[in-house]
Each structure stands twice: as structure tokens, then as C-alpha cells.
Amino acid sequence: MVDPRRNAPVRARRRSIARIALAMVAPASAQTGESAAPGAAVEANHARRADLERLPGIGVDLADAMLRERERRPFEDWADFIARVPGLGPRRAARLSRAGLRVQGLVYGSPAATTD
């Protein structure tokens, strides 16, 4: 008996293999579009734990601290965010902002983010 896969064009097999590999590697939430895309802005006042942890520089502990403070009340601006989240200072806030974190839709250091 002849294996039907053996007669399939090489490109079609490669595409099939690539789809299978992507399905195995990509998280289920990314496939369904539930989470933020890589490089997309993540709003600190609305993001889920998985979205926060996906940003470089945010691990389990920092995400926990952010969510705990956000439960008390939403962050008003970057100054409020830095003041309330332990272990977060201006340099780390700038790095997180460059990675895509936003507070009230603002980038850290923008004129609207620093005015009272």
C-alpha cells in the first residue's frame, strides 16, 4: 500500500507541520484573541493577570501587587501607580511603559501623565 502523504507536495506538508507546531506552541488564549497581542498596549486598570505577566519585566509578584492595588481603587495616573505599587520606581515604570504598559491610556513621561 502506498502512503498518501508521500505523494503530497512538499510545500503542503511544510504548511501542515507549521500549523501543527504553532498550535502546540501558541497559548490557547492567544489563538482565540482573548489576550493582548504581543507588543500591544496593556492598560494597567483593565488588564488580566496573563496580559500583565506577558509584558517583559512583570513577573508573578509584581502582577500580584498591581492587581491587589487596583482592587482597592483604579490607578489615577503614573504617579499614583508608582506610589502604590511596591518595588516600582520611575526607571522601572519607564521600562514597563516602553514594553507597552499604560495607565489611563498614557505612556509614562508624557506631558498629560505628569500634570496634576
C-alpha positions as CSV (number, residue, x, y, z in Angstrom):
1,M,0.0,0.0,0.0
2,V,1.3,3.5,-0.9
3,D,1.3,6.2,1.8
4,P,-0.8,9.1,0.5
5,R,1.2,11.6,2.5
6,R,4.2,10.6,0.4
7,N,2.7,11.9,-2.7
8,A,1.6,15.2,-1.2
9,P,3.6,18.3,-2.4
10,V,6.4,19.3,-0.1
11,R,5.0,22.8,0.5
12,A,1.7,21.5,1.6
13,R,3.4,19.2,4.1
14,R,5.5,22.0,5.4
15,R,2.4,24.2,5.9
16,S,0.7,21.4,7.8
17,I,3.7,20.9,10.0
18,A,3.9,24.6,10.6
19,R,0.2,24.8,11.6
20,I,0.6,21.9,14.0
21,A,3.8,23.4,15.5
22,L,2.1,26.8,16.0
23,A,-1.0,25.1,17.6
24,M,1.3,23.3,20.1
25,V,3.4,26.4,21.0
26,A,0.8,29.3,21.0
27,P,-1.3,29.6,24.1
28,A,-5.0,28.9,23.7
29,S,-6.0,32.4,24.7
30,A,-3.8,33.9,22.0
31,Q,-5.4,31.7,19.4
32,T,-8.9,32.9,20.4
33,G,-7.9,36.5,20.6
34,E,-8.8,36.9,24.2
35,S,-5.5,38.3,25.3
36,A,-3.5,41.3,24.2
37,A,-1.3,40.7,21.1
38,P,2.5,40.8,21.7
39,G,3.6,44.4,21.5
40,A,0.1,45.8,22.1
41,A,-0.6,48.3,24.8
42,V,-1.8,46.9,28.1
43,E,-3.9,49.1,30.3
44,A,-3.0,48.7,34.0
45,N,-6.6,49.4,35.1
46,H,-8.2,46.7,32.9
47,A,-5.5,44.1,32.2
48,R,-5.9,40.5,33.3
49,R,-3.0,38.7,35.1
50,A,-1.9,36.9,32.0
51,D,-1.7,40.1,30.0
52,L,0.4,41.8,32.7
53,E,2.7,38.8,33.1
54,R,3.2,38.7,29.3
55,L,5.0,42.1,29.4
56,P,8.8,41.9,29.9
57,G,9.7,43.0,33.5
58,I,6.4,41.9,35.1
59,G,6.5,38.6,36.9
60,V,4.1,36.9,39.3
61,D,4.9,39.1,42.3
62,L,4.7,42.4,40.5
63,A,1.4,41.4,38.8
64,D,0.0,40.4,42.2
65,A,1.0,43.7,43.7
66,M,-0.6,45.6,40.8
67,L,-3.8,43.6,40.9
68,R,-4.1,44.0,44.7
69,E,-3.7,47.8,44.5
70,R,-6.1,48.0,41.5
71,E,-8.8,46.2,43.5
72,R,-8.6,48.9,46.2
73,R,-9.2,51.6,43.5
74,P,-8.2,52.2,39.9
75,F,-4.9,54.0,39.3
76,E,-5.4,57.7,38.5
77,D,-2.1,58.3,36.7
78,W,1.5,57.1,36.6
79,A,2.4,59.0,39.8
80,D,-0.4,57.2,41.7
81,F,0.7,53.9,40.1
82,I,4.3,54.3,41.2
83,A,3.3,55.4,44.7
84,R,1.0,52.5,45.3
85,V,2.8,49.5,43.7
86,P,5.7,48.3,45.9
87,G,9.1,48.0,44.2
88,L,8.2,50.3,41.3
89,G,10.1,53.4,40.7
90,P,10.5,55.9,37.8
91,R,13.1,53.8,35.9
92,R,11.1,50.6,36.1
93,A,7.9,52.5,35.2
94,A,9.7,53.9,32.1
95,R,10.8,50.3,31.1
96,L,7.3,48.9,31.6
97,S,5.8,51.8,29.6
98,R,8.2,51.1,26.7
99,A,7.1,47.4,26.9
100,G,3.5,48.5,26.4
101,L,2.0,49.2,29.9
102,R,-0.3,52.2,30.0
103,V,-2.1,53.9,32.9
104,Q,-5.3,55.7,31.9
105,G,-4.1,55.2,28.3
106,L,-1.0,57.3,28.8
107,V,2.7,56.5,28.2
108,Y,5.0,57.1,31.2
109,G,6.6,60.6,31.0
110,S,4.1,62.0,28.5
111,P,3.0,65.6,29.4
112,A,-0.5,64.5,30.3
113,A,0.8,61.7,32.5
114,T,2.9,64.1,34.7
115,T,0.5,67.1,35.1
116,D,-1.8,67.2,38.1
